[in-house]
Amino acid sequence: MECFTYKEPYIEDGKKILEINVLPEKYCNFDCIFCPIGRSPHKIDTQKPFPNLDLSLNELDEMIKAHNPDLVFINSKGEALVNDSIEDIIRFIKSKNIKVRLLTNGYILGKKEYMDISNICDEVIGEIKVTSEKDFQKLQRPIESYTLKEHIENMNLFNKQYKGTFILEITIIKGYNDDDESIEKLKEIIQTISPDKLLVVRIDDEIFQKKLGVSDERFEYISNELLTCSNDYKNR
C-alpha cells in the first residue's frame, strides 16, 4: 500500500462507490476537537508534495479495474486539496469515465487555485459545523486569521460559479448548534450558500457521541427544519 487507502466499495442510490483517502496522515487547515482522526500535527492550507504518486495511481487503476465503480469519492485524512497532485488524481479518475466526488471542509474553496481544481469534480461537499465565531474558533481550531464569515463566503463564492452538484453537509452538535436560535442561523447559511443538496448529519463517533450527540427526536426535528428550508429556497 502506498499513499492512498481505500474503504470497501459500497452501494449508494444504486451506484457503486469507491472511497479513497489521498493523504498518508492528517493534513488539515482545521483541528476540530471532535475529529475522529485525531489532532492535526500538520495544520496547513497550502499544497504539499507526497511521494510515490505513480505507484499510487497504478494501485488506484487496479482498484478501479477490480471494482468498476460508478463514482470515486475522495474523502481524506484532512483537506484533500493540500495534496499537490490532487488535480492529477482527479483527472486520472475522470479519464476512466468515472465521476468524482470531493469532500472538503470548504474553507479554501474561495481561492482560485482550489476553485479551479474543484471545478473538475462532478460533486463537491463542503461542511458547516457551528454558527458562531466563538464556537468556530473553540471547536474547529482553524489556522490563525480564519473566520466563520469567510468560511461561509468562500463556499458561497465557489458555488456561484460551480457547474456541478454542490452538497452542503451540516453536522448537528449538542450544546452548540442544536438550539432554536442556531437552527435559524443555519437556515440563513443555507440560503446564503444555496447548495444543490443538503446533508444533515450528527456526531456518530463513539468517543464524542455521549457528550456531543443529539437525541434521535431532536435530530429528526432539526433535520426536517433544515431540509424543508433548503427545499423551499430551491423552489422559489
TACORJO-V61879 format. One record per residue. N is the residue number from 1. SS is DSSP state (H for helix, E for strand, L for the rest). PSI is psi as a letter, one per 30 degrees, with the letter a starting at -180 (999 if undefined). D_CENTER is the distance of its C-alpha to the mean C-alpha in Angstrom with 1 decimal. Layout:
# TACORJO-V61879
n=N ss=SS psi=PSI d_center=D_CENTER
n=N ss=SS psi=PSI d_center=D_CENTER
This chain:
# TACORJO-V61879
n=1 ss=L psi=k d_center=24.3
n=2 ss=L psi=b d_center=23.1
n=3 ss=L psi=e d_center=19.8
n=4 ss=L psi=k d_center=17.6
n=5 ss=E psi=l d_center=17.3
n=6 ss=E psi=l d_center=16.7
n=7 ss=L psi=l d_center=16.4
n=8 ss=L psi=k d_center=19.2
n=9 ss=L psi=k d_center=18.7
n=10 ss=E psi=l d_center=18.5
n=11 ss=E psi=k d_center=19.3
n=12 ss=E psi=j d_center=17.1
n=13 ss=L psi=h d_center=19.1
n=14 ss=L psi=g d_center=21.7
n=15 ss=E psi=k d_center=19.7
n=16 ss=E psi=k d_center=19.4
n=17 ss=E psi=k d_center=15.9
n=18 ss=E psi=j d_center=15.9
n=19 ss=E psi=k d_center=12.9
n=20 ss=E psi=k d_center=13.1
n=21 ss=E psi=k d_center=12.4
n=22 ss=L psi=g d_center=13.8
n=23 ss=L psi=k d_center=14.5
n=24 ss=L psi=f d_center=17.7
n=25 ss=L psi=a d_center=16.7
n=26 ss=L psi=k d_center=14.3
n=27 ss=E psi=j d_center=13.9
n=28 ss=E psi=l d_center=11.7
n=29 ss=L psi=f d_center=12.6
n=30 ss=L psi=l d_center=12.2
n=31 ss=L psi=i d_center=14.3
n=32 ss=L psi=k d_center=13.3
n=33 ss=L psi=f d_center=16.4
n=34 ss=L psi=g d_center=14.8
n=35 ss=L psi=k d_center=12.6
n=36 ss=L psi=f d_center=14.0
n=37 ss=L psi=f d_center=14.2
n=38 ss=L psi=a d_center=16.5
n=39 ss=L psi=l d_center=17.4
n=40 ss=L psi=j d_center=16.3
n=41 ss=L psi=f d_center=19.5
n=42 ss=E psi=i d_center=18.1
n=43 ss=E psi=j d_center=16.6
n=44 ss=L psi=l d_center=16.2
n=45 ss=L psi=g d_center=14.7
n=46 ss=L psi=l d_center=17.1
n=47 ss=L psi=l d_center=17.3
n=48 ss=E psi=k d_center=19.1
n=49 ss=L psi=k d_center=21.1
n=50 ss=L psi=k d_center=20.9
n=51 ss=L psi=l d_center=24.0
n=52 ss=L psi=h d_center=25.0
n=53 ss=H psi=e d_center=22.8
n=54 ss=H psi=e d_center=25.6
n=55 ss=H psi=e d_center=25.9
n=56 ss=H psi=e d_center=22.2
n=57 ss=H psi=e d_center=22.3
n=58 ss=H psi=e d_center=25.5
n=59 ss=H psi=e d_center=24.0
n=60 ss=H psi=e d_center=21.0
n=61 ss=H psi=e d_center=23.8
n=62 ss=H psi=e d_center=25.6
n=63 ss=H psi=e d_center=22.7
n=64 ss=H psi=e d_center=22.3
n=65 ss=H psi=e d_center=26.1
n=66 ss=H psi=e d_center=26.3
n=67 ss=H psi=f d_center=23.7
n=68 ss=L psi=h d_center=23.7
n=69 ss=L psi=l d_center=20.2
n=70 ss=L psi=f d_center=19.4
n=71 ss=E psi=k d_center=15.8
n=72 ss=E psi=k d_center=14.1
n=73 ss=E psi=j d_center=10.4
n=74 ss=E psi=j d_center=9.2
n=75 ss=L psi=j d_center=7.4
n=76 ss=L psi=l d_center=9.1
n=77 ss=L psi=i d_center=10.9
n=78 ss=E psi=b d_center=9.2
n=79 ss=L psi=j d_center=8.3
n=80 ss=H psi=f d_center=9.3
n=81 ss=H psi=f d_center=10.8
n=82 ss=H psi=f d_center=13.4
n=83 ss=E psi=j d_center=15.1
n=84 ss=L psi=f d_center=17.9
n=85 ss=L psi=g d_center=18.3
n=86 ss=H psi=e d_center=14.8
n=87 ss=H psi=e d_center=16.7
n=88 ss=H psi=e d_center=19.4
n=89 ss=H psi=e d_center=17.2
n=90 ss=H psi=e d_center=15.6
n=91 ss=H psi=e d_center=19.2
n=92 ss=H psi=e d_center=20.6
n=93 ss=H psi=e d_center=18.7
n=94 ss=H psi=e d_center=19.5
n=95 ss=L psi=f d_center=23.1
n=96 ss=L psi=g d_center=23.3
n=97 ss=L psi=h d_center=22.7
n=98 ss=L psi=k d_center=19.5
n=99 ss=E psi=l d_center=16.4
n=100 ss=E psi=k d_center=13.1
n=101 ss=E psi=k d_center=9.6
n=102 ss=E psi=k d_center=7.0
n=103 ss=E psi=k d_center=3.3
n=104 ss=L psi=l d_center=3.6
n=105 ss=L psi=f d_center=4.5
n=106 ss=L psi=f d_center=6.7
n=107 ss=H psi=e d_center=9.9
n=108 ss=H psi=g d_center=11.5
n=109 ss=H psi=f d_center=11.0
n=110 ss=H psi=f d_center=14.4
n=111 ss=L psi=k d_center=16.1
n=112 ss=H psi=e d_center=18.0
n=113 ss=H psi=e d_center=17.5
n=114 ss=H psi=e d_center=13.7
n=115 ss=H psi=e d_center=14.2
n=116 ss=H psi=e d_center=16.7
n=117 ss=H psi=e d_center=14.7
n=118 ss=H psi=f d_center=11.7
n=119 ss=L psi=f d_center=14.6
n=120 ss=L psi=f d_center=15.8
n=121 ss=L psi=l d_center=13.0
n=122 ss=L psi=e d_center=13.9
n=123 ss=E psi=k d_center=10.5
n=124 ss=E psi=k d_center=7.4
n=125 ss=E psi=k d_center=4.5
n=126 ss=E psi=l d_center=4.5
n=127 ss=E psi=k d_center=5.3
n=128 ss=E psi=k d_center=9.0
n=129 ss=L psi=f d_center=11.0
n=130 ss=L psi=l d_center=14.5
n=131 ss=L psi=f d_center=17.0
n=132 ss=L psi=l d_center=19.4
n=133 ss=H psi=e d_center=19.7
n=134 ss=H psi=e d_center=21.5
n=135 ss=H psi=e d_center=18.9
n=136 ss=H psi=e d_center=16.1
n=137 ss=H psi=e d_center=18.4
n=138 ss=H psi=e d_center=19.6
n=139 ss=H psi=e d_center=16.6
n=140 ss=H psi=f d_center=13.9
n=141 ss=L psi=i d_center=16.5
n=142 ss=L psi=l d_center=15.1
n=143 ss=L psi=k d_center=17.2
n=144 ss=L psi=k d_center=20.5
n=145 ss=L psi=f d_center=20.9
n=146 ss=L psi=k d_center=17.3
n=147 ss=L psi=l d_center=17.6
n=148 ss=H psi=e d_center=15.7
n=149 ss=H psi=e d_center=17.6
n=150 ss=H psi=e d_center=16.4
n=151 ss=H psi=e d_center=12.7
n=152 ss=H psi=e d_center=13.4
n=153 ss=H psi=e d_center=15.7
n=154 ss=H psi=e d_center=13.6
n=155 ss=H psi=e d_center=11.2
n=156 ss=H psi=e d_center=14.6
n=157 ss=H psi=e d_center=16.2
n=158 ss=H psi=e d_center=13.7
n=159 ss=H psi=f d_center=13.9
n=160 ss=H psi=e d_center=17.6
n=161 ss=H psi=f d_center=18.2
n=162 ss=L psi=k d_center=15.6
n=163 ss=L psi=f d_center=17.6
n=164 ss=L psi=a d_center=15.0
n=165 ss=E psi=j d_center=13.0
n=166 ss=E psi=k d_center=10.4
n=167 ss=E psi=k d_center=8.6
n=168 ss=E psi=k d_center=8.1
n=169 ss=E psi=k d_center=7.2
n=170 ss=E psi=k d_center=9.9
n=171 ss=E psi=k d_center=11.0
n=172 ss=E psi=k d_center=14.8
n=173 ss=L psi=k d_center=16.5
n=174 ss=L psi=k d_center=20.2
n=175 ss=L psi=f d_center=22.3
n=176 ss=L psi=e d_center=19.7
n=177 ss=L psi=g d_center=18.4
n=178 ss=L psi=g d_center=20.4
n=179 ss=L psi=l d_center=23.6
n=180 ss=H psi=e d_center=24.9
n=181 ss=H psi=e d_center=24.5
n=182 ss=H psi=e d_center=20.8
n=183 ss=H psi=e d_center=20.4
n=184 ss=H psi=e d_center=22.2
n=185 ss=H psi=e d_center=20.1
n=186 ss=H psi=e d_center=16.9
n=187 ss=H psi=e d_center=18.9
n=188 ss=H psi=e d_center=19.6
n=189 ss=H psi=e d_center=16.1
n=190 ss=H psi=e d_center=15.4
n=191 ss=H psi=e d_center=18.6
n=192 ss=H psi=e d_center=17.8
n=193 ss=H psi=e d_center=14.5
n=194 ss=L psi=i d_center=15.9
n=195 ss=L psi=l d_center=13.1
n=196 ss=L psi=f d_center=14.5
n=197 ss=E psi=k d_center=12.9
n=198 ss=E psi=k d_center=12.1
n=199 ss=E psi=k d_center=10.8
n=200 ss=E psi=j d_center=12.5
n=201 ss=E psi=l d_center=12.1
n=202 ss=E psi=l d_center=14.0
n=203 ss=L psi=k d_center=14.5
n=204 ss=L psi=f d_center=15.8
n=205 ss=L psi=k d_center=16.5
n=206 ss=H psi=e d_center=20.4
n=207 ss=H psi=e d_center=20.9
n=208 ss=H psi=f d_center=19.2
n=209 ss=H psi=e d_center=19.8
n=210 ss=H psi=e d_center=23.4
n=211 ss=H psi=e d_center=22.9
n=212 ss=H psi=f d_center=19.6
n=213 ss=L psi=k d_center=19.5
n=214 ss=L psi=l d_center=20.9
n=215 ss=L psi=l d_center=23.6
n=216 ss=H psi=e d_center=23.3
n=217 ss=H psi=e d_center=25.5
n=218 ss=H psi=e d_center=23.6
n=219 ss=H psi=e d_center=20.2
n=220 ss=H psi=e d_center=21.8
n=221 ss=H psi=e d_center=23.4
n=222 ss=H psi=e d_center=20.3
n=223 ss=H psi=e d_center=18.3
n=224 ss=H psi=e d_center=21.4
n=225 ss=H psi=e d_center=21.7
n=226 ss=H psi=e d_center=18.2
n=227 ss=H psi=e d_center=18.2
n=228 ss=H psi=e d_center=21.8
n=229 ss=H psi=e d_center=21.0
n=230 ss=H psi=e d_center=18.3
n=231 ss=H psi=e d_center=20.8
n=232 ss=H psi=e d_center=23.7
n=233 ss=H psi=e d_center=22.1
n=234 ss=H psi=f d_center=21.3
n=235 ss=L psi=f d_center=24.8
n=236 ss=L psi=999 d_center=26.6
